[in-house]
Amino acid sequence: MPILDPNPPLFCPTGQYTQECKDELDAEHPGLLMDAKCTMMHDLTCKQNLAFAWDNTEHGCLHLDFFPPIDLTIVKHIPWIERNIPIPPGIYCEVCDLIKTKIAAGVYEPSNSAYRSR
C-alpha cells in the first residue's frame, strides 16, 4: 500500500481512474467527505487505480496460485411427487369451474414447478 501524502496533488487522471470515473464518484456521494479528505481519497485511488474495476471490461480473476478452485460435493436433488387428490366424476365439472374462477380472480396461479402437485 503506498504511503499517503498529507498534502496530495491536484487530481490527474491515472490509468483506469479517469476524469469520468472521478466525476461519477463525486456525483454518487456528494458531501460524504470534506474537501481535503476527498482530495486524499482521489490521490489514493489514482495510486491504486488498477485495484478498481469501473466497468465489466476491467474486472479480472483471482490468481489460481493463491486461490485454487474449490470442488464442492453436490447431492443430486430428486423432487418429491405427490399424487393429486382424485376428484369424483360426479362433481368434476363443478370443481374445474371453481378452479378456473379462482385462477381468473388471481387466487390461484398457474405453475410449472416441480412441486406444483402440492
C-alpha positions in Angstrom: 0.0 0.0 0.0 1.5 3.3 -1.0 2.1 6.0 1.6 -0.4 8.8 1.5 0.8 12.3 1.1 -0.8 14.6 3.7 -0.8 17.4 1.0 -2.0 15.4 -2.1 -1.5 17.0 -5.5 -4.4 18.1 -7.7 -6.3 15.3 -9.5 -4.5 13.9 -12.5 -6.2 11.0 -14.4 -4.1 7.9 -14.0 -4.6 4.6 -15.7 -8.2 3.3 -15.2 -9.1 6.2 -12.9 -10.2 8.8 -15.4 -11.9 12.1 -15.1 -15.2 10.5 -15.8 -14.7 8.0 -13.0 -13.9 10.8 -10.6 -16.9 12.8 -11.6 -19.2 9.8 -11.3 -17.8 9.0 -7.8 -18.3 12.6 -6.7 -21.8 12.7 -8.1 -22.8 9.5 -6.3 -21.7 10.6 -2.8 -22.0 14.4 -2.6 -20.9 15.8 0.8 -19.8 12.4 2.1 -16.2 13.7 2.8 -14.7 17.1 3.4 -12.8 18.6 0.5 -9.4 17.7 2.0 -10.4 14.1 2.6 -12.0 13.9 -0.8 -8.8 15.1 -2.4 -6.8 12.5 -0.4 -9.2 9.8 -1.5 -8.8 10.7 -5.1 -5.0 10.6 -4.7 -5.2 7.1 -3.1 -7.5 5.9 -5.9 -5.0 7.3 -8.5 -2.2 5.4 -6.9 -4.2 2.2 -6.6 -6.1 2.6 -9.9 -5.5 -1.0 -11.0 -7.3 -2.3 -7.9 -10.6 -0.9 -9.1 -12.9 -2.1 -11.9 -15.1 0.7 -13.2 -16.9 -1.5 -15.7 -17.1 -5.1 -16.7 -14.3 -4.9 -19.2 -11.8 -4.1 -16.5 -12.6 -6.8 -14.0 -10.2 -9.7 -13.6 -9.9 -13.1 -11.8 -8.0 -14.1 -8.7 -4.7 -15.7 -9.3 -5.0 -19.5 -9.2 -1.7 -19.9 -7.3 -3.2 -18.0 -4.3 -6.8 -19.1 -4.6 -7.1 -22.6 -6.2 -10.6 -23.7 -7.4 -12.7 -25.4 -4.7 -14.6 -28.6 -5.5 -17.9 -28.8 -3.8 -19.7 -32.2 -3.3 -23.2 -31.9 -4.6 -26.0 -34.4 -3.9 -28.4 -34.6 -6.8 -31.8 -33.3 -5.9 -34.7 -35.6 -6.5 -38.0 -33.7 -6.3 -40.8 -35.4 -4.4 -44.0 -36.1 -6.2 -47.4 -36.5 -4.5 -50.4 -37.7 -6.4 -53.2 -35.2 -6.7 -56.4 -35.9 -4.7 -58.8 -37.6 -7.1 -61.9 -35.6 -8.0 -65.1 -37.7 -8.0 -66.5 -37.9 -11.6 -69.9 -36.6 -10.4 -68.5 -33.1 -9.3 -65.6 -32.9 -11.8 -67.1 -30.1 -13.9 -68.1 -28.1 -10.8 -64.5 -28.4 -9.4 -63.0 -27.4 -12.8 -65.3 -24.3 -13.0 -64.4 -23.4 -9.4 -60.6 -23.7 -10.1 -61.0 -21.7 -13.3 -62.8 -19.0 -11.3 -60.1 -18.9 -8.7 -57.4 -18.6 -11.4 -59.3 -15.8 -13.1 -59.6 -14.0 -9.8 -55.9 -14.3 -9.1 -56.3 -16.6 -6.0 -54.6 -19.5 -7.8 -51.7 -19.1 -10.2 -50.7 -21.5 -12.9 -47.5 -23.3 -12.1 -45.0 -25.5 -14.0 -42.7 -26.1 -11.0 -41.5 -29.4 -9.8 -43.7 -29.1 -6.6 -46.9 -28.0 -8.3 -48.7 -31.1 -7.1 -48.7 -29.8 -3.5 
